[in-house]
């Protein structure tokens, strides 16, 4: 009897749509191969299988690793959907494996969703905050982006001291994805505390990139 993951991969591969491949690969700057499955088509194949797999005990890291080794991007999307569904089951012991995913086959589409999963883990286990601070200094740019974005869903629970330290560790970067993440993290928190974000931007205006400042203040009234 084949495993649920083998059934998933076989079904994905059988449903491939070559006509959609060129546009999908071009959109992702030809960093990845695709089967040509649109988001609705991918969801139709994966949703029930992942929901059933989530009823099994533990976390199937073997499936996640196998999905990350597949040559087509849709497999990684399925692994991320699976981990997203299992957020409450993840523990601090899973953080190294999540970091491995951030650093492998990295691009904004995988890293940004993984950042939310990681952020949920850190929120439940605050003892992981020093790890996020360490990630913000990592040689790998995508790991730094994950650290910057991990509090994106926190709203009033945002640790502004940690956010400040993480951003300051990345000021002066010429990386688009870092400066965009800095601006995005500030812009998101501005929905909760625009005065804090406005004050942060004023204090660090000389060293924040133009992109970061523009993103951070996009929805802040001029008088804030």
N, CA and C atoms as a LAMMPS dump frame, in Angstrom:
ITEM: TIMESTEP
0
ITEM: NUMBER OF ATOMS
672
ITEM: BOX BOUNDS ff ff ff
-5.0000000000000000e+02 5.0000000000000000e+02
-5.0000000000000000e+02 5.0000000000000000e+02
-5.0000000000000000e+02 5.0000000000000000e+02
ITEM: ATOMS id mol type element x y z
1 1 1 N 0.849 -1.197 0
2 1 2 C 0 0 0
3 1 3 C 0.888 1.251 0
4 2 1 N 0.66 2.156 -0.966
5 2 2 C 1.508 3.33 -1.056
6 2 3 C 1.161 4.347 0.031
7 3 1 N 2.147 5.122 0.425
8 3 2 C 1.943 6.119 1.467
9 3 3 C 1.108 7.271 0.931
10 4 1 N 0.575 8.075 1.844
11 4 2 C -0.226 9.223 1.417
12 4 3 C 0.613 10.21 0.621
13 5 1 N 1.894 10.347 0.988
14 5 2 C 2.741 11.297 0.277
15 5 3 C 3.055 10.82 -1.139
16 6 1 N 3.272 9.522 -1.299
17 6 2 C 3.504 8.976 -2.641
18 6 3 C 2.28 9.176 -3.513
19 7 1 N 1.107 8.938 -2.938
20 7 2 C -0.144 9.17 -3.662
21 7 3 C -0.264 10.639 -4.063
22 8 1 N 0.101 11.529 -3.156
23 8 2 C 0.037 12.971 -3.45
24 8 3 C 0.957 13.328 -4.608
25 9 1 N 2.216 12.912 -4.526
26 9 2 C 3.174 13.26 -5.578
27 9 3 C 2.779 12.65 -6.916
28 10 1 N 2.322 11.412 -6.898
29 10 2 C 1.905 10.762 -8.148
30 10 3 C 0.73 11.49 -8.788
31 11 1 N -0.202 11.93 -7.956
32 11 2 C -1.379 12.631 -8.472
33 11 3 C -0.995 14.001 -9.023
34 12 1 N -0.095 14.691 -8.328
35 12 2 C 0.385 15.986 -8.83
36 12 3 C 1.037 15.826 -10.195
37 13 1 N 1.912 14.85 -10.308
38 13 2 C 2.651 14.66 -11.557
39 13 3 C 1.728 14.249 -12.696
40 14 1 N 0.691 13.466 -12.386
41 14 2 C -0.251 13.038 -13.425
42 14 3 C -1.115 14.193 -13.917
43 15 1 N -1.282 15.219 -13.078
44 15 2 C -2.161 16.341 -13.417
45 15 3 C -1.415 17.522 -14.028
46 16 1 N -0.137 17.37 -14.297
47 16 2 C 0.653 18.507 -14.777
48 16 3 C 0.061 19.114 -16.047
49 17 1 N 0.261 20.426 -16.173
50 17 2 C -0.297 21.174 -17.302
51 17 3 C 0.838 21.942 -17.977
52 18 1 N 1.489 21.336 -18.962
53 18 2 C 2.657 21.959 -19.602
54 18 3 C 2.384 23.33 -20.199
55 19 1 N 1.132 23.601 -20.588
56 19 2 C 0.818 24.892 -21.202
57 19 3 C 1.037 26.057 -20.243
58 20 1 N 0.879 25.799 -18.951
59 20 2 C 1.02 26.864 -17.95
60 20 3 C 2.447 27.013 -17.425
61 21 1 N 3.302 26.052 -17.735
62 21 2 C 4.652 26.039 -17.167
63 21 3 C 5.471 27.276 -17.538
64 22 1 N 5.55 27.668 -18.802
65 22 2 C 6.426 28.802 -19.141
66 22 3 C 6.102 30.077 -18.371
67 23 1 N 4.831 30.419 -18.252
68 23 2 C 4.448 31.651 -17.558
69 23 3 C 4.759 31.557 -16.068
70 24 1 N 4.511 30.395 -15.474
71 24 2 C 4.759 30.229 -14.043
72 24 3 C 6.252 30.303 -13.736
73 25 1 N 7.058 29.682 -14.567
74 25 2 C 8.499 29.699 -14.337
75 25 3 C 9.078 31.091 -14.596
76 26 1 N 8.53 31.802 -15.564
77 26 2 C 9 33.163 -15.835
78 26 3 C 8.665 34.086 -14.67
79 27 1 N 7.472 33.914 -14.088
80 27 2 C 7.061 34.749 -12.951
81 27 3 C 8.008 34.578 -11.768
82 28 1 N 8.534 33.379 -11.611
83 28 2 C 9.456 33.104 -10.511
84 28 3 C 10.91 33.221 -10.944
85 29 1 N 11.141 34.013 -12.009
86 29 2 C 12.49 34.335 -12.482
87 29 3 C 13.296 33.087 -12.851
88 30 1 N 12.587 32.023 -13.223
89 30 2 C 13.215 30.764 -13.64
90 30 3 C 14.095 30.152 -12.54
91 31 1 N 13.734 30.44 -11.286
92 31 2 C 14.462 29.831 -10.173
93 31 3 C 14.018 28.402 -9.905
94 32 1 N 12.806 28.039 -10.372
95 32 2 C 12.25 26.728 -10.058
96 32 3 C 11.518 26.146 -11.258
97 33 1 N 11.426 24.827 -11.264
98 33 2 C 10.616 24.124 -12.245
99 33 3 C 9.196 23.981 -11.698
100 34 1 N 8.235 23.961 -12.592
101 34 2 C 6.825 23.825 -12.212
102 34 3 C 6.163 22.711 -13.02
103 35 1 N 5.083 22.17 -12.448
104 35 2 C 4.244 21.227 -13.178
105 35 3 C 3.169 21.967 -13.968
106 36 1 N 2.972 23.236 -13.655
107 36 2 C 1.952 24.016 -14.336
108 36 3 C 0.596 23.953 -13.663
109 37 1 N 0.584 23.649 -12.366
110 37 2 C -0.688 23.558 -11.643
111 37 3 C -1.031 24.906 -11.02
112 38 1 N -2.198 25.439 -11.362
113 38 2 C -2.658 26.691 -10.768
114 38 3 C -2.958 26.47 -9.286
115 39 1 N -3.104 27.555 -8.552
116 39 2 C -3.409 27.431 -7.117
117 39 3 C -4.693 26.647 -6.866
118 40 1 N -5.799 26.915 -7.599
119 40 2 C -7.012 26.112 -7.383
120 40 3 C -6.809 24.635 -7.708
121 41 1 N -6.066 24.344 -8.783
122 41 2 C -5.823 22.947 -9.159
123 41 3 C -4.968 22.249 -8.101
124 42 1 N -3.965 22.957 -7.598
125 42 2 C -3.108 22.383 -6.564
126 42 3 C -3.901 22.124 -5.287
127 43 1 N -4.748 23.072 -4.913
128 43 2 C -5.569 22.9 -3.716
129 43 3 C -6.543 21.735 -3.869
130 44 1 N -7.1 21.591 -5.052
131 44 2 C -8.063 20.507 -5.269
132 44 3 C -7.418 19.141 -5.079
133 45 1 N -6.166 19.035 -5.451
134 45 2 C -5.454 17.758 -5.297
135 45 3 C -4.947 17.562 -3.875
136 46 1 N -4.44 18.623 -3.264
137 46 2 C -3.714 18.464 -2.003
138 46 3 C -4.544 18.642 -0.739
139 47 1 N -5.602 19.435 -0.799
140 47 2 C -6.28 19.849 0.439
141 47 3 C -6.758 18.651 1.274
142 48 1 N -7.512 17.764 0.675
143 48 2 C -8.057 16.641 1.44
144 48 3 C -6.963 15.668 1.873
145 49 1 N -5.959 15.481 1.042
146 49 2 C -4.866 14.575 1.397
147 49 3 C -4.075 15.129 2.589
148 50 1 N -3.81 16.434 2.579
149 50 2 C -3.083 17.046 3.688
150 50 3 C -3.935 17.042 4.95
151 51 1 N -5.232 17.305 4.801
152 51 2 C -6.126 17.278 5.962
153 51 3 C -6.146 15.889 6.597
154 52 1 N -6.167 14.853 5.774
155 52 2 C -6.15 13.489 6.305
156 52 3 C -4.816 13.179 6.973
157 53 1 N -3.73 13.625 6.352
158 53 2 C -2.397 13.38 6.921
159 53 3 C -2.235 14.097 8.256
160 54 1 N -2.897 15.237 8.402
161 54 2 C -2.802 15.994 9.65
162 54 3 C -3.481 15.276 10.812
163 55 1 N -4.298 14.291 10.5
164 55 2 C -4.941 13.516 11.561
165 55 3 C -4.013 12.446 12.122
166 56 1 N -2.929 12.176 11.425
167 56 2 C -1.964 11.19 11.899
168 56 3 C -1.12 11.819 13.008
169 57 1 N -0.587 11.015 13.913
170 57 2 C 0.194 11.579 15.025
171 57 3 C 1.53 12.156 14.563
172 58 1 N 2.035 13.116 15.332
173 58 2 C 3.359 13.66 15.071
174 58 3 C 3.415 14.563 13.855
175 59 1 N 4.629 14.829 13.417
176 59 2 C 4.885 15.644 12.224
177 59 3 C 5.675 14.79 11.253
178 60 1 N 5.174 14.656 10.045
179 60 2 C 5.806 13.796 9.044
180 60 3 C 6.934 14.566 8.344
181 61 1 N 8.062 14.671 9.036
182 61 2 C 9.201 15.388 8.454
183 61 3 C 9.784 14.65 7.257
184 62 1 N 9.576 13.352 7.191
185 62 2 C 10.054 12.597 6.027
186 62 3 C 9.342 13.09 4.767
187 63 1 N 8.027 13.326 4.883
188 63 2 C 7.278 13.88 3.754
189 63 3 C 7.802 15.261 3.387
190 64 1 N 8.026 16.106 4.385
191 64 2 C 8.495 17.477 4.128
192 64 3 C 9.84 17.449 3.415
193 65 1 N 10.751 16.611 3.904
194 65 2 C 12.08 16.533 3.264
195 65 3 C 11.969 15.998 1.844
196 66 1 N 11.109 15.01 1.635
197 66 2 C 10.924 14.461 0.29
198 66 3 C 10.346 15.526 -0.64
199 67 1 N 9.392 16.296 -0.134
200 67 2 C 8.785 17.362 -0.941
201 67 3 C 9.829 18.411 -1.322
202 68 1 N 10.728 18.7 -0.394
203 68 2 C 11.763 19.711 -0.681
204 68 3 C 12.777 19.211 -1.706
205 69 1 N 12.89 17.908 -1.84
206 69 2 C 13.834 17.341 -2.8
207 69 3 C 13.226 17.202 -4.201
208 70 1 N 11.919 17.316 -4.298
209 70 2 C 11.271 17.204 -5.606
210 70 3 C 11.687 18.383 -6.491
211 71 1 N 11.813 18.139 -7.79
212 71 2 C 12.285 19.2 -8.684
213 71 3 C 11.237 20.265 -8.991
214 72 1 N 9.965 19.984 -8.715
215 72 2 C 8.91 20.935 -9.054
216 72 3 C 8.432 21.676 -7.807
217 73 1 N 8.139 22.972 -7.985
218 73 2 C 7.836 23.865 -6.867
219 73 3 C 6.537 23.496 -6.157
220 74 1 N 5.585 22.933 -6.87
221 74 2 C 4.314 22.585 -6.254
222 74 3 C 4.49 21.647 -5.056
223 75 1 N 5.536 20.819 -5.09
224 75 2 C 5.787 19.906 -3.962
225 75 3 C 6.147 20.689 -2.705
226 76 1 N 6.965 21.735 -2.873
227 76 2 C 7.308 22.562 -1.721
228 76 3 C 6.083 23.304 -1.187
229 77 1 N 5.193 23.745 -2.068
230 77 2 C 3.968 24.399 -1.623
231 77 3 C 3.124 23.447 -0.773
232 78 1 N 3.068 22.187 -1.177
233 78 2 C 2.303 21.207 -0.401
234 78 3 C 2.915 20.989 0.985
235 79 1 N 4.234 20.94 1.056
236 79 2 C 4.905 20.765 2.344
237 79 3 C 4.63 21.946 3.265
238 80 1 N 4.654 23.149 2.705
239 80 2 C 4.387 24.337 3.506
240 80 3 C 2.938 24.346 3.98
241 81 1 N 2.004 23.946 3.127
242 81 2 C 0.598 23.86 3.533
243 81 3 C 0.425 22.862 4.671
244 82 1 N 1.133 21.762 4.561
245 82 2 C 1.084 20.738 5.612
246 82 3 C 1.602 21.296 6.942
247 83 1 N 2.756 21.96 6.918
248 83 2 C 3.319 22.526 8.146
249 83 3 C 2.435 23.646 8.696
250 84 1 N 1.831 24.412 7.811
251 84 2 C 0.936 25.481 8.245
252 84 3 C -0.233 24.894 9.029
253 85 1 N -0.733 23.788 8.559
254 85 2 C -1.865 23.135 9.22
255 85 3 C -1.452 22.557 10.564
256 86 1 N -0.189 22.159 10.679
257 86 2 C 0.294 21.526 11.902
258 86 3 C 1 22.504 12.846
259 87 1 N 0.818 23.797 12.643
260 87 2 C 1.475 24.799 13.494
261 87 3 C 1.392 24.466 14.989
262 88 1 N 0.212 24.142 15.524
263 88 2 C 0.112 23.914 16.973
264 88 3 C 0.912 22.709 17.459
265 89 1 N 1.288 21.847 16.552
266 89 2 C 1.995 20.624 16.926
267 89 3 C 3.519 20.798 16.921
268 90 1 N 3.983 21.88 16.32
269 90 2 C 5.422 22.097 16.237
270 90 3 C 5.982 22.517 17.593
271 91 1 N 7.212 22.132 17.834
272 91 2 C 7.874 22.425 19.111
273 91 3 C 9.235 23.066 18.837
274 92 1 N 9.889 23.599 19.882
275 92 2 C 11.222 24.179 19.675
276 92 3 C 12.209 23.23 19.016
277 93 1 N 12.022 21.939 19.213
278 93 2 C 12.919 20.961 18.596
279 93 3 C 12.823 20.979 17.069
280 94 1 N 11.743 21.556 16.536
281 94 2 C 11.544 21.604 15.083
282 94 3 C 12.173 22.835 14.441
283 95 1 N 12.652 23.777 15.242
284 95 2 C 13.198 25.015 14.671
285 95 3 C 14.382 24.776 13.74
286 96 1 N 15.34 23.905 14.085
287 96 2 C 16.439 23.668 13.141
288 96 3 C 15.969 23.145 11.782
289 97 1 N 14.954 22.284 11.789
290 97 2 C 14.435 21.763 10.524
291 97 3 C 13.769 22.881 9.723
292 98 1 N 13.07 23.77 10.403
293 98 2 C 12.45 24.908 9.715
294 98 3 C 13.508 25.824 9.126
295 99 1 N 14.61 26.002 9.848
296 99 2 C 15.699 26.833 9.324
297 99 3 C 16.295 26.203 8.074
298 100 1 N 16.414 24.896 8.062
299 100 2 C 16.921 24.196 6.875
300 100 3 C 16.031 24.474 5.673
301 101 1 N 14.709 24.49 5.885
302 101 2 C 13.78 24.771 4.787
303 101 3 C 13.93 26.21 4.305
304 102 1 N 14.109 27.134 5.231
305 102 2 C 14.304 28.534 4.861
306 102 3 C 15.521 28.684 3.954
307 103 1 N 16.557 27.914 4.247
308 103 2 C 17.828 28.069 3.539
309 103 3 C 17.951 27.209 2.286
310 104 1 N 16.973 26.375 2.02
311 104 2 C 17.033 25.498 0.849
312 104 3 C 15.944 25.876 -0.148
313 105 1 N 16.292 25.949 -1.425
314 105 2 C 15.365 26.346 -2.48
315 105 3 C 14.652 27.645 -2.085
316 106 1 N 15.442 28.607 -1.632
317 106 2 C 14.902 29.825 -1.025
318 106 3 C 14.397 30.823 -2.056
319 107 1 N 13.248 31.372 -1.774
320 107 2 C 12.695 32.497 -2.512
321 107 3 C 11.583 33.068 -1.655
322 108 1 N 11.069 34.238 -2.022
323 108 2 C 10.094 34.901 -1.151
324 108 3 C 8.842 34.057 -0.923
325 109 1 N 8.445 33.268 -1.914
326 109 2 C 7.189 32.528 -1.781
327 109 3 C 7.242 31.489 -0.664
328 110 1 N 8.372 30.82 -0.515
329 110 2 C 8.509 29.829 0.558
330 110 3 C 8.899 30.485 1.877
331 111 1 N 9.853 31.393 1.825
332 111 2 C 10.391 31.985 3.057
333 111 3 C 9.333 32.796 3.797
334 112 1 N 8.503 33.528 3.084
335 112 2 C 7.531 34.38 3.759
336 112 3 C 6.475 33.559 4.495
337 113 1 N 6.031 32.461 3.892
338 113 2 C 5.06 31.611 4.581
339 113 3 C 5.705 30.876 5.736
340 114 1 N 6.92 30.396 5.538
341 114 2 C 7.644 29.744 6.635
342 114 3 C 7.87 30.72 7.788
343 115 1 N 8.064 31.994 7.485
344 115 2 C 8.259 32.997 8.535
345 115 3 C 7.051 33.058 9.461
346 116 1 N 5.859 32.923 8.893
347 116 2 C 4.655 32.917 9.713
348 116 3 C 4.579 31.688 10.603
349 117 1 N 4.976 30.552 10.068
350 117 2 C 4.994 29.311 10.85
351 117 3 C 6.002 29.427 11.983
352 118 1 N 7.165 29.97 11.667
353 118 2 C 8.22 30.171 12.672
354 118 3 C 7.765 31.184 13.718
355 119 1 N 7.109 32.24 13.269
356 119 2 C 6.621 33.25 14.193
357 119 3 C 5.617 32.688 15.177
358 120 1 N 4.743 31.829 14.716
359 120 2 C 3.784 31.191 15.607
360 120 3 C 4.497 30.349 16.66
361 121 1 N 5.55 29.66 16.239
362 121 2 C 6.33 28.837 17.162
363 121 3 C 7.005 29.702 18.223
364 122 1 N 7.59 30.812 17.805
365 122 2 C 8.274 31.702 18.749
366 122 3 C 7.277 32.351 19.703
367 123 1 N 6.094 32.662 19.218
368 123 2 C 5.072 33.261 20.079
369 123 3 C 4.656 32.287 21.177
370 124 1 N 4.575 31.017 20.83
371 124 2 C 4.199 30.002 21.824
372 124 3 C 5.357 29.632 22.736
373 125 1 N 6.581 29.805 22.249
374 125 2 C 7.771 29.455 23.031
375 125 3 C 8.734 30.655 23.022
376 126 1 N 8.48 31.643 23.86
377 126 2 C 9.285 32.88 23.848
378 126 3 C 10.771 32.652 24.094
379 127 1 N 11.131 31.497 24.637
380 127 2 C 12.551 31.222 24.854
381 127 3 C 13.321 31.122 23.533
382 128 1 N 12.591 31.093 22.416
383 128 2 C 13.229 31.05 21.096
384 128 3 C 13.589 32.441 20.566
385 129 1 N 13.202 33.492 21.274
386 129 2 C 13.505 34.849 20.8
387 129 3 C 14.998 35.066 20.548
388 130 1 N 15.896 34.594 21.425
389 130 2 C 17.326 34.768 21.131
390 130 3 C 17.747 34.112 19.813
391 131 1 N 17.06 33.039 19.439
392 131 2 C 17.357 32.396 18.151
393 131 3 C 17.018 33.34 17.002
394 132 1 N 15.907 34.048 17.128
395 132 2 C 15.532 34.997 16.074
396 132 3 C 16.542 36.139 15.983
397 133 1 N 17.046 36.568 17.123
398 133 2 C 18.069 37.608 17.112
399 133 3 C 19.333 37.095 16.428
400 134 1 N 19.692 35.849 16.696
401 134 2 C 20.849 35.245 16.035
402 134 3 C 20.597 35.086 14.539
403 135 1 N 19.386 34.694 14.174
404 135 2 C 19.054 34.575 12.756
405 135 3 C 19.213 35.91 12.038
406 136 1 N 18.935 37.007 12.735
407 136 2 C 19.002 38.324 12.094
408 136 3 C 20.417 38.717 11.719
409 137 1 N 21.392 37.964 12.202
410 137 2 C 22.805 38.202 11.879
411 137 3 C 23.387 37.091 11.013
412 138 1 N 22.543 36.167 10.571
413 138 2 C 23.023 35.006 9.823
414 138 3 C 23.616 35.424 8.476
415 139 1 N 24.585 34.665 8.022
416 139 2 C 25.198 34.951 6.72
417 139 3 C 24.204 34.76 5.574
418 140 1 N 23.195 33.921 5.801
419 140 2 C 22.193 33.654 4.779
420 140 3 C 21.135 34.749 4.779
421 141 1 N 20.966 35.397 3.646
422 141 2 C 20.038 36.522 3.549
423 141 3 C 18.596 36.114 3.84
424 142 1 N 18.187 34.92 3.409
425 142 2 C 16.808 34.484 3.604
426 142 3 C 16.514 34.188 5.07
427 143 1 N 17.531 33.725 5.8
428 143 2 C 17.359 33.524 7.24
429 143 3 C 17.137 34.856 7.933
430 144 1 N 17.871 35.868 7.504
431 144 2 C 17.676 37.205 8.068
432 144 3 C 16.275 37.721 7.737
433 145 1 N 15.825 37.487 6.526
434 145 2 C 14.466 37.929 6.156
435 145 3 C 13.424 37.242 7.022
436 146 1 N 13.596 35.952 7.277
437 146 2 C 12.65 35.227 8.126
438 146 3 C 12.619 35.818 9.532
439 147 1 N 13.779 36.2 10.042
440 147 2 C 13.837 36.814 11.371
441 147 3 C 13.101 38.147 11.379
442 148 1 N 13.307 38.946 10.353
443 148 2 C 12.657 40.251 10.271
444 148 3 C 11.142 40.106 10.222
445 149 1 N 10.657 39.098 9.502
446 149 2 C 9.227 38.953 9.254
447 149 3 C 8.508 38.065 10.271
448 150 1 N 9.22 37.425 11.186
449 150 2 C 8.563 36.398 11.995
450 150 3 C 7.458 36.938 12.89
451 151 1 N 7.464 38.245 13.201
452 151 2 C 6.417 38.812 14.05
453 151 3 C 5.285 39.455 13.239
454 152 1 N 5.251 39.202 11.958
455 152 2 C 4.313 39.901 11.079
456 152 3 C 2.852 39.731 11.511
457 153 1 N 2.509 38.591 12.097
458 153 2 C 1.131 38.315 12.487
459 153 3 C 0.842 38.682 13.94
460 154 1 N 1.79 39.265 14.649
461 154 2 C 1.662 39.439 16.097
462 154 3 C 0.746 40.581 16.528
463 155 1 N 0.653 41.634 15.736
464 155 2 C -0.152 42.81 16.09
465 155 3 C 0.258 43.343 17.468
466 156 1 N -0.683 43.387 18.431
467 156 2 C -0.394 43.961 19.748
468 156 3 C 0.605 43.133 20.549
469 157 1 N 0.845 41.91 20.134
470 157 2 C 1.795 41.046 20.837
471 157 3 C 3.232 41.236 20.342
472 158 1 N 3.429 42.15 19.409
473 158 2 C 4.766 42.401 18.866
474 158 3 C 5.736 42.816 19.968
475 159 1 N 6.901 42.18 19.978
476 159 2 C 7.979 42.553 20.89
477 159 3 C 8.787 43.641 20.188
478 160 1 N 8.499 44.892 20.512
479 160 2 C 9.136 45.998 19.791
480 160 3 C 10.635 46.076 20.064
481 161 1 N 11.05 45.646 21.246
482 161 2 C 12.488 45.647 21.535
483 161 3 C 13.21 44.666 20.622
484 162 1 N 12.632 43.492 20.454
485 162 2 C 13.226 42.489 19.567
486 162 3 C 13.163 42.96 18.117
487 163 1 N 12.035 43.517 17.713
488 163 2 C 11.9 44.013 16.344
489 163 3 C 12.956 45.075 16.056
490 164 1 N 13.163 45.971 17.007
491 164 2 C 14.167 47.026 16.837
492 164 3 C 15.56 46.436 16.649
493 165 1 N 15.934 45.506 17.51
494 165 2 C 17.266 44.906 17.427
495 165 3 C 17.464 44.186 16.101
496 166 1 N 16.447 43.463 15.67
497 166 2 C 16.547 42.707 14.423
498 166 3 C 16.7 43.658 13.228
499 167 1 N 15.912 44.724 13.219
500 167 2 C 16.018 45.681 12.116
501 167 3 C 17.371 46.384 12.134
502 168 1 N 17.814 46.828 13.31
503 168 2 C 19.096 47.514 13.398
504 168 3 C 20.241 46.624 12.929
505 169 1 N 20.106 45.323 13.143
506 169 2 C 21.136 44.386 12.684
507 169 3 C 21.203 44.29 11.162
508 170 1 N 20.179 44.816 10.492
509 170 2 C 20.124 44.682 9.032
510 170 3 C 20.123 46.012 8.295
511 171 1 N 20.284 47.106 9.025
512 171 2 C 20.361 48.406 8.358
513 171 3 C 21.658 48.496 7.558
514 172 1 N 21.569 49.168 6.44
515 172 2 C 22.737 49.308 5.569
516 172 3 C 22.827 48.228 4.515
517 173 1 N 21.904 47.264 4.55
518 173 2 C 21.915 46.209 3.541
519 173 3 C 21.508 46.771 2.182
520 174 1 N 22.099 46.221 1.133
521 174 2 C 21.706 46.597 -0.224
522 174 3 C 20.783 45.551 -0.845
523 175 1 N 20.443 44.548 -0.056
524 175 2 C 19.57 43.482 -0.547
525 175 3 C 18.126 43.969 -0.608
526 176 1 N 17.527 43.895 -1.779
527 176 2 C 16.128 44.291 -1.935
528 176 3 C 15.228 43.541 -0.957
529 177 1 N 15.412 42.232 -0.858
530 177 2 C 14.507 41.426 -0.034
531 177 3 C 14.66 41.708 1.458
532 178 1 N 15.8 42.222 1.872
533 178 2 C 15.987 42.625 3.261
534 178 3 C 15.324 43.973 3.513
535 179 1 N 15.593 44.932 2.672
536 179 2 C 15.009 46.26 2.858
537 179 3 C 13.489 46.25 2.695
538 180 1 N 13.004 45.413 1.795
539 180 2 C 11.551 45.265 1.637
540 180 3 C 10.957 44.656 2.909
541 181 1 N 11.633 43.666 3.474
542 181 2 C 11.135 43.016 4.688
543 181 3 C 11.118 43.983 5.868
544 182 1 N 12.135 44.812 5.987
545 182 2 C 12.167 45.811 7.06
546 182 3 C 10.95 46.729 6.939
547 183 1 N 10.707 47.223 5.741
548 183 2 C 9.566 48.101 5.534
549 183 3 C 8.248 47.406 5.777
550 184 1 N 8.152 46.166 5.337
551 184 2 C 6.917 45.393 5.497
552 184 3 C 6.625 45.139 6.975
553 185 1 N 7.654 44.766 7.738
554 185 2 C 7.447 44.486 9.162
555 185 3 C 6.979 45.744 9.894
556 186 1 N 7.549 46.89 9.548
557 186 2 C 7.13 48.15 10.167
558 186 3 C 5.732 48.551 9.703
559 187 1 N 5.466 48.408 8.426
560 187 2 C 4.139 48.75 7.9
561 187 3 C 3.049 47.918 8.556
562 188 1 N 3.331 46.633 8.746
563 188 2 C 2.328 45.762 9.359
564 188 3 C 2.06 46.175 10.809
565 189 1 N 3.126 46.486 11.537
566 189 2 C 2.941 46.888 12.932
567 189 3 C 2.289 48.268 13.021
568 190 1 N 2.436 49.072 11.986
569 190 2 C 1.826 50.404 11.982
570 190 3 C 0.307 50.331 12.042
571 191 1 N -0.282 49.226 11.591
572 191 2 C -1.735 49.069 11.717
573 191 3 C -2.138 49.023 13.187
574 192 1 N -1.226 48.544 14.043
575 192 2 C -1.489 48.438 15.48
576 192 3 C -0.991 49.661 16.242
577 193 1 N 0.203 50.141 15.885
578 193 2 C 0.826 51.231 16.639
579 193 3 C 1.54 52.184 15.678
580 194 1 N 0.778 53.026 14.978
581 194 2 C 1.402 53.931 13.996
582 194 3 C 2.359 54.927 14.635
583 195 1 N 2.076 55.355 15.857
584 195 2 C 2.955 56.327 16.511
585 195 3 C 4.344 55.739 16.752
586 196 1 N 4.383 54.479 17.18
587 196 2 C 5.678 53.828 17.427
588 196 3 C 6.468 53.72 16.127
589 197 1 N 5.809 53.297 15.06
590 197 2 C 6.493 53.13 13.775
591 197 3 C 6.966 54.48 13.244
592 198 1 N 6.128 55.494 13.353
593 198 2 C 6.526 56.823 12.881
594 198 3 C 7.746 57.322 13.653
595 199 1 N 7.744 57.084 14.957
596 199 2 C 8.889 57.514 15.778
597 199 3 C 10.144 56.727 15.409
598 200 1 N 9.981 55.444 15.14
599 200 2 C 11.124 54.611 14.75
600 200 3 C 11.723 55.125 13.44
601 201 1 N 10.868 55.419 12.483
602 201 2 C 11.348 55.893 11.181
603 201 3 C 12.063 57.242 11.345
604 202 1 N 11.492 58.121 12.149
605 202 2 C 12.144 59.423 12.366
606 202 3 C 13.519 59.246 13.003
607 203 1 N 13.6 58.352 13.989
608 203 2 C 14.863 58.155 14.707
609 203 3 C 15.946 57.573 13.812
610 204 1 N 15.545 56.714 12.886
611 204 2 C 16.524 55.998 12.062
612 204 3 C 16.459 56.404 10.59
613 205 1 N 15.862 57.543 10.32
614 205 2 C 15.639 57.965 8.934
615 205 3 C 16.934 58.033 8.134
616 206 1 N 18.014 58.427 8.763
617 206 2 C 19.274 58.604 8.04
618 206 3 C 19.856 57.287 7.551
619 207 1 N 19.503 56.184 8.192
620 207 2 C 20.104 54.894 7.831
621 207 3 C 19.108 53.908 7.227
622 208 1 N 17.812 54.191 7.341
623 208 2 C 16.819 53.338 6.685
624 208 3 C 16.875 53.565 5.177
625 209 1 N 16.751 52.497 4.418
626 209 2 C 16.732 52.645 2.962
627 209 3 C 15.455 53.361 2.538
628 210 1 N 15.492 53.952 1.359
629 210 2 C 14.309 54.62 0.818
630 210 3 C 13.155 53.644 0.701
631 211 1 N 13.442 52.425 0.258
632 211 2 C 12.41 51.397 0.13
633 211 3 C 11.781 51.086 1.486
634 212 1 N 12.61 50.898 2.51
635 212 2 C 12.095 50.574 3.844
636 212 3 C 11.215 51.697 4.372
637 213 1 N 11.663 52.927 4.218
638 213 2 C 10.885 54.076 4.71
639 213 3 C 9.555 54.189 3.972
640 214 1 N 9.607 54.007 2.658
641 214 2 C 8.37 54.118 1.871
642 214 3 C 7.363 53.059 2.292
643 215 1 N 7.829 51.817 2.464
644 215 2 C 6.937 50.75 2.884
645 215 3 C 6.408 50.979 4.298
646 216 1 N 7.292 51.395 5.2
647 216 2 C 6.926 51.55 6.608
648 216 3 C 5.847 52.593 6.82
649 217 1 N 5.907 53.661 6.027
650 217 2 C 4.999 54.796 6.255
651 217 3 C 3.824 54.836 5.283
652 218 1 N 3.631 53.786 4.541
653 218 2 C 2.612 53.771 3.478
654 218 3 C 1.224 54.113 4.005
655 219 1 N 0.883 53.642 5.213
656 219 2 C -0.472 53.861 5.73
657 219 3 C -0.471 54.695 7.02
658 220 1 N 0.604 55.423 7.272
659 220 2 C 0.674 56.257 8.462
660 220 3 C 0.275 57.68 8.11
661 221 1 N -0.684 58.274 8.825
662 221 2 C -1.054 59.674 8.567
663 221 3 C 0.158 60.586 8.759
664 222 1 N 0.28 61.651 8.001
665 222 2 C 1.43 62.557 8.104
666 222 3 C 1.635 63.136 9.494
667 223 1 N 0.571 63.217 10.295
668 223 2 C 0.683 63.82 11.625
669 223 3 C 1.116 62.838 12.689
670 224 1 N 1.243 61.556 12.353
671 224 2 C 1.598 60.53 13.355
672 224 3 C 3.011 60.747 13.858
